[in-house]
Amino acid sequence: MSVAARPRSARPLRSPAKMMGNVNEGKGLFAPLVVVARNIIGRKRFNQLRGKAIALHSQVITEFCKTIGADSKQRQGLIRLAKKNGEKLGFLA
């Protein structure tokens, strides 16, 4: 029997769609502070400020890499490490 000819109930089930979201919600030392700040100033404004802070931090990492002569691959590694540390500490809650 071809796939098209199989009865509807015999078709394999698809896995449910994965929801995008923050797996670190409520985890980390600074998570409660981040959640309170987000609730006070609002999600939209909070995300704007967080984006600016992340951009500034990336610039600092880039300037540091220029100073020590690190290549772009090492710079990317440092930025990834900063993101992982921010997740663990709860800054991305």
Phi and psi in radians as a Rosetta constraint file:
Dihedral C 1 N 2 CA 2 C 2 CIRCULARHARMONIC -1.324 0.35
Dihedral N 2 CA 2 C 2 N 3 CIRCULARHARMONIC 2.880 0.35
Dihedral C 2 N 3 CA 3 C 3 CIRCULARHARMONIC -1.056 0.35
Dihedral N 3 CA 3 C 3 N 4 CIRCULARHARMONIC -0.708 0.35
Dihedral C 3 N 4 CA 4 C 4 CIRCULARHARMONIC -1.204 0.35
Dihedral N 4 CA 4 C 4 N 5 CIRCULARHARMONIC -0.492 0.35
Dihedral C 4 N 5 CA 5 C 5 CIRCULARHARMONIC -1.536 0.35
Dihedral N 5 CA 5 C 5 N 6 CIRCULARHARMONIC -0.204 0.35
Dihedral C 5 N 6 CA 6 C 6 CIRCULARHARMONIC -1.151 0.35
Dihedral N 6 CA 6 C 6 N 7 CIRCULARHARMONIC 2.532 0.35
Dihedral C 6 N 7 CA 7 C 7 CIRCULARHARMONIC -1.093 0.35
Dihedral N 7 CA 7 C 7 N 8 CIRCULARHARMONIC 2.651 0.35
Dihedral C 7 N 8 CA 8 C 8 CIRCULARHARMONIC -0.941 0.35
Dihedral N 8 CA 8 C 8 N 9 CIRCULARHARMONIC -0.690 0.35
Dihedral C 8 N 9 CA 9 C 9 CIRCULARHARMONIC -1.208 0.35
Dihedral N 9 CA 9 C 9 N 10 CIRCULARHARMONIC -0.307 0.35
Dihedral C 9 N 10 CA 10 C 10 CIRCULARHARMONIC -1.584 0.35
Dihedral N 10 CA 10 C 10 N 11 CIRCULARHARMONIC -0.126 0.35
Dihedral C 10 N 11 CA 11 C 11 CIRCULARHARMONIC -1.237 0.35
Dihedral N 11 CA 11 C 11 N 12 CIRCULARHARMONIC 2.515 0.35
Dihedral C 11 N 12 CA 12 C 12 CIRCULARHARMONIC -1.146 0.35
Dihedral N 12 CA 12 C 12 N 13 CIRCULARHARMONIC 2.529 0.35
Dihedral C 12 N 13 CA 13 C 13 CIRCULARHARMONIC -1.387 0.35
Dihedral N 13 CA 13 C 13 N 14 CIRCULARHARMONIC 2.472 0.35
Dihedral C 13 N 14 CA 14 C 14 CIRCULARHARMONIC -1.445 0.35
Dihedral N 14 CA 14 C 14 N 15 CIRCULARHARMONIC 2.631 0.35
Dihedral C 14 N 15 CA 15 C 15 CIRCULARHARMONIC -1.270 0.35
Dihedral N 15 CA 15 C 15 N 16 CIRCULARHARMONIC 2.577 0.35
Dihedral C 15 N 16 CA 16 C 16 CIRCULARHARMONIC -1.099 0.35
Dihedral N 16 CA 16 C 16 N 17 CIRCULARHARMONIC 2.588 0.35
Dihedral C 16 N 17 CA 17 C 17 CIRCULARHARMONIC -1.105 0.35
Dihedral N 17 CA 17 C 17 N 18 CIRCULARHARMONIC 2.379 0.35
Dihedral C 17 N 18 CA 18 C 18 CIRCULARHARMONIC -1.395 0.35
Dihedral N 18 CA 18 C 18 N 19 CIRCULARHARMONIC 2.380 0.35
Dihedral C 18 N 19 CA 19 C 19 CIRCULARHARMONIC -1.509 0.35
Dihedral N 19 CA 19 C 19 N 20 CIRCULARHARMONIC 2.325 0.35
Dihedral C 19 N 20 CA 20 C 20 CIRCULARHARMONIC -1.419 0.35
Dihedral N 20 CA 20 C 20 N 21 CIRCULARHARMONIC 2.388 0.35
Dihedral C 20 N 21 CA 21 C 21 CIRCULARHARMONIC -3.111 0.35
Dihedral N 21 CA 21 C 21 N 22 CIRCULARHARMONIC 3.136 0.35
Dihedral C 21 N 22 CA 22 C 22 CIRCULARHARMONIC -1.602 0.35
Dihedral N 22 CA 22 C 22 N 23 CIRCULARHARMONIC 1.976 0.35
Dihedral C 22 N 23 CA 23 C 23 CIRCULARHARMONIC -1.304 0.35
Dihedral N 23 CA 23 C 23 N 24 CIRCULARHARMONIC -0.191 0.35
Dihedral C 23 N 24 CA 24 C 24 CIRCULARHARMONIC -1.742 0.35
Dihedral N 24 CA 24 C 24 N 25 CIRCULARHARMONIC 0.216 0.35
Dihedral C 24 N 25 CA 25 C 25 CIRCULARHARMONIC -0.993 0.35
Dihedral N 25 CA 25 C 25 N 26 CIRCULARHARMONIC 2.084 0.35
Dihedral C 25 N 26 CA 26 C 26 CIRCULARHARMONIC 1.467 0.35
Dihedral N 26 CA 26 C 26 N 27 CIRCULARHARMONIC 0.042 0.35
Dihedral C 26 N 27 CA 27 C 27 CIRCULARHARMONIC -1.846 0.35
Dihedral N 27 CA 27 C 27 N 28 CIRCULARHARMONIC 2.524 0.35
Dihedral C 27 N 28 CA 28 C 28 CIRCULARHARMONIC 1.839 0.35
Dihedral N 28 CA 28 C 28 N 29 CIRCULARHARMONIC 2.742 0.35
Dihedral C 28 N 29 CA 29 C 29 CIRCULARHARMONIC -1.049 0.35
Dihedral N 29 CA 29 C 29 N 30 CIRCULARHARMONIC -0.703 0.35
Dihedral C 29 N 30 CA 30 C 30 CIRCULARHARMONIC -1.682 0.35
Dihedral N 30 CA 30 C 30 N 31 CIRCULARHARMONIC -0.017 0.35
Dihedral C 30 N 31 CA 31 C 31 CIRCULARHARMONIC -0.980 0.35
Dihedral N 31 CA 31 C 31 N 32 CIRCULARHARMONIC -0.805 0.35
Dihedral C 31 N 32 CA 32 C 32 CIRCULARHARMONIC -1.059 0.35
Dihedral N 32 CA 32 C 32 N 33 CIRCULARHARMONIC -0.692 0.35
Dihedral C 32 N 33 CA 33 C 33 CIRCULARHARMONIC -1.126 0.35
Dihedral N 33 CA 33 C 33 N 34 CIRCULARHARMONIC -0.722 0.35
Dihedral C 33 N 34 CA 34 C 34 CIRCULARHARMONIC -1.111 0.35
Dihedral N 34 CA 34 C 34 N 35 CIRCULARHARMONIC -0.766 0.35
Dihedral C 34 N 35 CA 35 C 35 CIRCULARHARMONIC -1.119 0.35
Dihedral N 35 CA 35 C 35 N 36 CIRCULARHARMONIC -0.755 0.35
Dihedral C 35 N 36 CA 36 C 36 CIRCULARHARMONIC -1.108 0.35
Dihedral N 36 CA 36 C 36 N 37 CIRCULARHARMONIC -0.786 0.35
Dihedral C 36 N 37 CA 37 C 37 CIRCULARHARMONIC -1.070 0.35
Dihedral N 37 CA 37 C 37 N 38 CIRCULARHARMONIC -0.736 0.35
Dihedral C 37 N 38 CA 38 C 38 CIRCULARHARMONIC -1.106 0.35
Dihedral N 38 CA 38 C 38 N 39 CIRCULARHARMONIC -0.673 0.35
Dihedral C 38 N 39 CA 39 C 39 CIRCULARHARMONIC -1.228 0.35
Dihedral N 39 CA 39 C 39 N 40 CIRCULARHARMONIC -0.570 0.35
Dihedral C 39 N 40 CA 40 C 40 CIRCULARHARMONIC -1.288 0.35
Dihedral N 40 CA 40 C 40 N 41 CIRCULARHARMONIC -0.851 0.35
Dihedral C 40 N 41 CA 41 C 41 CIRCULARHARMONIC -1.642 0.35
Dihedral N 41 CA 41 C 41 N 42 CIRCULARHARMONIC -0.139 0.35
Dihedral C 41 N 42 CA 42 C 42 CIRCULARHARMONIC 1.633 0.35
Dihedral N 42 CA 42 C 42 N 43 CIRCULARHARMONIC 2.571 0.35
Dihedral C 42 N 43 CA 43 C 43 CIRCULARHARMONIC -1.096 0.35
Dihedral N 43 CA 43 C 43 N 44 CIRCULARHARMONIC -0.755 0.35
Dihedral C 43 N 44 CA 44 C 44 CIRCULARHARMONIC -1.108 0.35
Dihedral N 44 CA 44 C 44 N 45 CIRCULARHARMONIC -0.892 0.35
Dihedral C 44 N 45 CA 45 C 45 CIRCULARHARMONIC -1.120 0.35
Dihedral N 45 CA 45 C 45 N 46 CIRCULARHARMONIC -0.697 0.35
Dihedral C 45 N 46 CA 46 C 46 CIRCULARHARMONIC -1.054 0.35
Dihedral N 46 CA 46 C 46 N 47 CIRCULARHARMONIC -0.792 0.35
Dihedral C 46 N 47 CA 47 C 47 CIRCULARHARMONIC -1.146 0.35
Dihedral N 47 CA 47 C 47 N 48 CIRCULARHARMONIC -0.584 0.35
Dihedral C 47 N 48 CA 48 C 48 CIRCULARHARMONIC -1.127 0.35
Dihedral N 48 CA 48 C 48 N 49 CIRCULARHARMONIC -0.806 0.35
Dihedral C 48 N 49 CA 49 C 49 CIRCULARHARMONIC -1.142 0.35
Dihedral N 49 CA 49 C 49 N 50 CIRCULARHARMONIC -0.712 0.35
Dihedral C 49 N 50 CA 50 C 50 CIRCULARHARMONIC -1.108 0.35
Dihedral N 50 CA 50 C 50 N 51 CIRCULARHARMONIC -0.714 0.35
Dihedral C 50 N 51 CA 51 C 51 CIRCULARHARMONIC -1.063 0.35
Dihedral N 51 CA 51 C 51 N 52 CIRCULARHARMONIC -0.724 0.35
Dihedral C 51 N 52 CA 52 C 52 CIRCULARHARMONIC -1.133 0.35
Dihedral N 52 CA 52 C 52 N 53 CIRCULARHARMONIC -0.718 0.35
Dihedral C 52 N 53 CA 53 C 53 CIRCULARHARMONIC -1.134 0.35
Dihedral N 53 CA 53 C 53 N 54 CIRCULARHARMONIC -0.721 0.35
Dihedral C 53 N 54 CA 54 C 54 CIRCULARHARMONIC -1.137 0.35
Dihedral N 54 CA 54 C 54 N 55 CIRCULARHARMONIC -0.725 0.35
Dihedral C 54 N 55 CA 55 C 55 CIRCULARHARMONIC -1.094 0.35
Dihedral N 55 CA 55 C 55 N 56 CIRCULARHARMONIC -0.761 0.35
Dihedral C 55 N 56 CA 56 C 56 CIRCULARHARMONIC -1.113 0.35
Dihedral N 56 CA 56 C 56 N 57 CIRCULARHARMONIC -0.716 0.35
Dihedral C 56 N 57 CA 57 C 57 CIRCULARHARMONIC -1.120 0.35
Dihedral N 57 CA 57 C 57 N 58 CIRCULARHARMONIC -0.701 0.35
Dihedral C 57 N 58 CA 58 C 58 CIRCULARHARMONIC -1.113 0.35
Dihedral N 58 CA 58 C 58 N 59 CIRCULARHARMONIC -0.649 0.35
Dihedral C 58 N 59 CA 59 C 59 CIRCULARHARMONIC -1.130 0.35
Dihedral N 59 CA 59 C 59 N 60 CIRCULARHARMONIC -0.702 0.35
Dihedral C 59 N 60 CA 60 C 60 CIRCULARHARMONIC -1.103 0.35
Dihedral N 60 CA 60 C 60 N 61 CIRCULARHARMONIC -0.764 0.35
Dihedral C 60 N 61 CA 61 C 61 CIRCULARHARMONIC -1.080 0.35
Dihedral N 61 CA 61 C 61 N 62 CIRCULARHARMONIC -0.741 0.35
Dihedral C 61 N 62 CA 62 C 62 CIRCULARHARMONIC -1.085 0.35
Dihedral N 62 CA 62 C 62 N 63 CIRCULARHARMONIC -0.792 0.35
Dihedral C 62 N 63 CA 63 C 63 CIRCULARHARMONIC -1.118 0.35
Dihedral N 63 CA 63 C 63 N 64 CIRCULARHARMONIC -0.681 0.35
Dihedral C 63 N 64 CA 64 C 64 CIRCULARHARMONIC -1.061 0.35
Dihedral N 64 CA 64 C 64 N 65 CIRCULARHARMONIC -0.777 0.35
Dihedral C 64 N 65 CA 65 C 65 CIRCULARHARMONIC -1.115 0.35
Dihedral N 65 CA 65 C 65 N 66 CIRCULARHARMONIC -0.656 0.35
Dihedral C 65 N 66 CA 66 C 66 CIRCULARHARMONIC -1.115 0.35
Dihedral N 66 CA 66 C 66 N 67 CIRCULARHARMONIC -0.721 0.35
Dihedral C 66 N 67 CA 67 C 67 CIRCULARHARMONIC -1.116 0.35
Dihedral N 67 CA 67 C 67 N 68 CIRCULARHARMONIC -0.727 0.35
Dihedral C 67 N 68 CA 68 C 68 CIRCULARHARMONIC -1.610 0.35
Dihedral N 68 CA 68 C 68 N 69 CIRCULARHARMONIC -0.080 0.35
Dihedral C 68 N 69 CA 69 C 69 CIRCULARHARMONIC 1.397 0.35
Dihedral N 69 CA 69 C 69 N 70 CIRCULARHARMONIC 0.459 0.35
Dihedral C 69 N 70 CA 70 C 70 CIRCULARHARMONIC -1.359 0.35
Dihedral N 70 CA 70 C 70 N 71 CIRCULARHARMONIC 2.541 0.35
Dihedral C 70 N 71 CA 71 C 71 CIRCULARHARMONIC -1.435 0.35
Dihedral N 71 CA 71 C 71 N 72 CIRCULARHARMONIC 3.079 0.35
Dihedral C 71 N 72 CA 72 C 72 CIRCULARHARMONIC -1.153 0.35
Dihedral N 72 CA 72 C 72 N 73 CIRCULARHARMONIC -0.535 0.35
Dihedral C 72 N 73 CA 73 C 73 CIRCULARHARMONIC -1.158 0.35
Dihedral N 73 CA 73 C 73 N 74 CIRCULARHARMONIC -0.720 0.35
Dihedral C 73 N 74 CA 74 C 74 CIRCULARHARMONIC -1.164 0.35
Dihedral N 74 CA 74 C 74 N 75 CIRCULARHARMONIC -0.667 0.35
Dihedral C 74 N 75 CA 75 C 75 CIRCULARHARMONIC -1.083 0.35
Dihedral N 75 CA 75 C 75 N 76 CIRCULARHARMONIC -0.788 0.35
Dihedral C 75 N 76 CA 76 C 76 CIRCULARHARMONIC -1.061 0.35
Dihedral N 76 CA 76 C 76 N 77 CIRCULARHARMONIC -0.681 0.35
Dihedral C 76 N 77 CA 77 C 77 CIRCULARHARMONIC -1.097 0.35
Dihedral N 77 CA 77 C 77 N 78 CIRCULARHARMONIC -0.713 0.35
Dihedral C 77 N 78 CA 78 C 78 CIRCULARHARMONIC -1.160 0.35
Dihedral N 78 CA 78 C 78 N 79 CIRCULARHARMONIC -0.683 0.35
Dihedral C 78 N 79 CA 79 C 79 CIRCULARHARMONIC -1.152 0.35
Dihedral N 79 CA 79 C 79 N 80 CIRCULARHARMONIC -0.721 0.35
Dihedral C 79 N 80 CA 80 C 80 CIRCULARHARMONIC -1.094 0.35
Dihedral N 80 CA 80 C 80 N 81 CIRCULARHARMONIC -0.715 0.35
Dihedral C 80 N 81 CA 81 C 81 CIRCULARHARMONIC -1.096 0.35
Dihedral N 81 CA 81 C 81 N 82 CIRCULARHARMONIC -0.714 0.35
Dihedral C 81 N 82 CA 82 C 82 CIRCULARHARMONIC -1.082 0.35
Dihedral N 82 CA 82 C 82 N 83 CIRCULARHARMONIC -0.702 0.35
Dihedral C 82 N 83 CA 83 C 83 CIRCULARHARMONIC -1.133 0.35
Dihedral N 83 CA 83 C 83 N 84 CIRCULARHARMONIC -0.784 0.35
Dihedral C 83 N 84 CA 84 C 84 CIRCULARHARMONIC -1.076 0.35
Dihedral N 84 CA 84 C 84 N 85 CIRCULARHARMONIC -0.736 0.35
Dihedral C 84 N 85 CA 85 C 85 CIRCULARHARMONIC -1.134 0.35
Dihedral N 85 CA 85 C 85 N 86 CIRCULARHARMONIC -0.693 0.35
Dihedral C 85 N 86 CA 86 C 86 CIRCULARHARMONIC -1.104 0.35
Dihedral N 86 CA 86 C 86 N 87 CIRCULARHARMONIC -0.657 0.35
Dihedral C 86 N 87 CA 87 C 87 CIRCULARHARMONIC -1.135 0.35
Dihedral N 87 CA 87 C 87 N 88 CIRCULARHARMONIC -0.810 0.35
Dihedral C 87 N 88 CA 88 C 88 CIRCULARHARMONIC -1.107 0.35
Dihedral N 88 CA 88 C 88 N 89 CIRCULARHARMONIC -0.652 0.35
Dihedral C 88 N 89 CA 89 C 89 CIRCULARHARMONIC -1.386 0.35
Dihedral N 89 CA 89 C 89 N 90 CIRCULARHARMONIC -0.242 0.35
Dihedral C 89 N 90 CA 90 C 90 CIRCULARHARMONIC 1.677 0.35
Dihedral N 90 CA 90 C 90 N 91 CIRCULARHARMONIC 0.162 0.35
Dihedral C 90 N 91 CA 91 C 91 CIRCULARHARMONIC -1.216 0.35
Dihedral N 91 CA 91 C 91 N 92 CIRCULARHARMONIC -0.362 0.35
Dihedral C 91 N 92 CA 92 C 92 CIRCULARHARMONIC -1.803 0.35
Dihedral N 92 CA 92 C 92 N 93 CIRCULARHARMONIC 0.391 0.35
